Structure formats: structure tokens, C-alpha cells
Amino acid sequence: MPDTNPIKQVYDGLWIVLEAHSGFTSIVPAGDRIKFTKGLADVDEKRQPVKRRTLDADYREVRIVPVGATAFMRTTSTGTRLDMDYRIEARTKDQQYDNLALLMWETLRAMIDWRTATDGAGSTALANMTWASKTFVTDISMRQRQETLSDDNKIRGWQSLWVGRVRLDFDTSDM
């Protein structure tokens, strides 16, 4: 049964978008896609998502982190809006910029298909997700990208992120 919580649907849907793009999956192994939710097929539910110890082979690592939301109550006489902000974080072990540039490029290419991407196993594309029998995801934007060299976990490499926003619109009467 699909999740009926729109916020969780969007989080799971963002992963579906990334994983539907072969350019992304060919460079980020499934075990290095850090997911902060239960119920996605390749999550080992016995362990916490963030690895306590990492090896060189654990990088390229990608995770989607919810970072905030803004609710607009009654944006119209009948509508309510919720803007969900996410960071798509990427870490590499390699200090060469080429590695990071490829990862960020394939992430952007994947997100372009947000309206139609599915996992091929019956998932719903973000643009077709429903709550109260109505679609609610109306826009996704990738607003910012930052890059730094990281010393996290004693492995020096690139750390980068896209900051994205997902716009959700609901009929206030359904709330």
C-alpha cells in the first residue's frame, strides 16, 4: 500500500527520480545511497543510514537530507501550499574535481525527469502522486550548489550539495 503521508511520498519520490536515471546509478552504488527512511527496497532496516566507519570504497556517497519547510496557509481562498527544502549531498574520496563534476552533472540530469521518472516496479512519478485523491507536487527547483574539500571521517575529498525545493499545493478543504 502506498504511503499516504505527502511529505514521506516526496522524500521517497526524490530517490525514485535519482535511481531511475542510469547515469546516476552507474556511478553511485546502491550501498552508498544513504536513505533516511524505512521501506525503500535496498535499505537494511537493521542499521542506521549513516555509516559509522567508512572505507575508500564507500565513496561516491549521496544522501537526500530534509532541511526545512515553509507552509503558506490559505495562499488562495481555497489553497494551502507547502515548500519542502532538501539538500542532495554528495561526497567523494577523490580530490580531483572531475569525479565531483560528473556526480553533480548526473544528479542534475536525473532531476530533470522529476515529472515522469518511476522505478519500473509500480511506483508513481512525483507529478502524479496523490493525497485526498488529488495530485499535489506542482514544482521542483534546484536552487544552489556548494562545493568544499572535506576532511570528514579522515578521508579527504569533495563534498557538494544541491539545495532543492519541492512545492506541494493542496485544497485547504482537504486538510
C-alpha positions in Angstrom: 0.0 0.0 0.0 1.5 3.4 -0.9 2.3 5.8 1.8 -0.4 8.4 2.3 1.8 11.0 4.0 2.7 13.5 1.3 5.9 14.5 2.9 7.2 11.0 3.0 5.9 10.4 -0.5 8.0 13.3 -1.8 11.2 12.0 0.0 10.8 8.5 -1.4 9.9 10.1 -4.8 13.1 12.1 -4.9 15.1 8.8 -4.6 13.0 7.2 -7.3 13.9 10.1 -9.6 17.6 9.7 -9.0 17.6 5.9 -9.2 15.5 5.9 -12.5 18.5 7.7 -14.2 21.1 5.2 -15.3 23.8 7.9 -15.4 23.3 8.2 -11.6 23.0 4.6 -10.7 26.1 3.7 -12.8 28.3 5.9 -10.6 26.7 5.6 -7.2 26.5 2.0 -5.9 23.2 1.1 -4.1 25.0 0.8 -0.7 26.3 4.3 -1.0 22.9 5.9 -1.4 22.2 6.9 2.1 18.4 7.0 2.7 16.8 8.3 5.9 13.6 6.3 5.6 12.4 2.8 6.1 10.6 0.9 3.3 12.8 1.7 0.3 13.9 -1.6 -1.2 17.6 -1.5 -0.7 17.7 -0.2 2.9 18.9 -2.6 5.5 16.4 -1.8 8.2 18.7 -3.2 11.0 21.3 -0.5 10.6 21.2 3.3 10.8 21.5 5.0 7.4 24.8 6.9 8.1 27.8 4.6 8.2 29.9 4.8 11.4 33.1 3.8 9.7 33.8 4.3 6.0 36.4 2.9 3.6 37.6 4.3 0.3 35.1 2.1 -1.5 32.2 3.9 0.3 32.6 7.0 -1.8 30.8 8.3 -4.1 28.2 8.7 -1.4 24.9 10.5 -1.9 22.2 11.3 0.6 19.0 13.4 0.5 18.5 15.4 3.7 15.3 17.3 4.5 16.4 20.7 5.7 13.2 22.7 6.2 9.8 23.7 5.1 7.6 26.7 4.8 3.8 26.5 5.0 1.6 29.1 3.4 -1.8 28.8 5.0 -4.6 29.7 2.6 -2.4 31.0 -0.2 -5.7 31.5 -2.1 -9.3 31.3 -0.8 -9.2 27.6 -1.4 -5.5 26.6 -1.4 -2.7 25.8 1.0 1.0 25.5 0.0 4.0 23.7 1.5 7.5 24.3 0.2 9.8 21.5 1.3 13.6 22.1 1.1 16.1 19.3 0.6 19.8 19.0 0.2 21.2 16.4 -2.1 24.6 15.9 -0.6 27.5 14.1 -2.4 30.8 13.1 -1.0 33.8 11.7 -2.9 37.2 10.4 -1.7 38.9 11.7 -4.8 40.3 15.3 -4.7 40.1 15.5 -8.4 37.3 17.8 -9.4 36.3 15.6 -12.4 34.8 13.0 -10.1 32.6 15.5 -8.3 31.6 17.3 -11.5 30.4 14.0 -13.1 28.3 13.2 -10.0 26.7 16.6 -9.8 26.0 16.6 -13.6 24.3 13.2 -13.5 22.2 14.3 -10.4 21.0 17.3 -12.3 20.2 15.2 -15.4 18.2 12.8 -13.2 16.2 15.6 -11.6 15.1 17.0 -15.0 12.8 14.0 -15.3 11.0 14.5 -12.0 7.6 14.7 -13.6 7.8 11.2 -15.3 10.5 9.1 -13.6 9.4 5.8 -12.0 11.2 2.8 -10.7 9.5 0.4 -13.1 8.0 -1.6 -10.2 4.8 0.2 -9.9 5.9 3.5 -8.3 4.2 6.8 -9.0 6.0 9.7 -10.6 6.3 12.7 -8.4 3.9 14.8 -10.6 1.3 12.0 -10.3 1.4 11.4 -6.5 -1.9 11.9 -4.8 -3.3 12.9 -1.5 -7.0 13.1 -0.9 -7.3 11.8 -4.5 -5.6 14.9 -6.0 -2.1 15.4 -7.3 -0.1 17.8 -5.1 3.6 18.1 -6.3 3.5 21.2 -8.6 7.2 22.2 -9.0 10.7 21.2 -8.2 13.7 23.5 -8.4 17.4 23.1 -7.8 18.5 26.4 -6.4 22.1 26.2 -5.3 25.2 24.2 -5.4 28.1 24.5 -3.0 31.4 22.7 -3.0 34.1 22.2 -0.4 37.0 19.9 0.3 36.1 17.7 3.2 38.1 16.1 6.0 35.1 14.2 7.2 35.9 10.7 8.6 39.6 11.3 7.9 39.0 10.9 4.2 39.9 14.0 2.3 37.7 14.6 -0.8 35.0 16.7 -2.2 31.7 17.4 -0.6 29.0 19.1 -2.6 25.3 19.6 -2.5 22.3 20.8 -4.4 19.7 22.7 -2.4 16.3 21.9 -3.9 12.7 22.9 -3.2 9.6 20.8 -3.8 6.3 22.7 -4.0 3.2 21.0 -2.7 -0.2 22.5 -3.3 -3.4 21.2 -1.5 -7.0 22.2 -1.4 -7.5 23.7 2.1 -10.8 21.9 2.4 -8.9 18.5 2.3 -6.6 19.4 5.1 
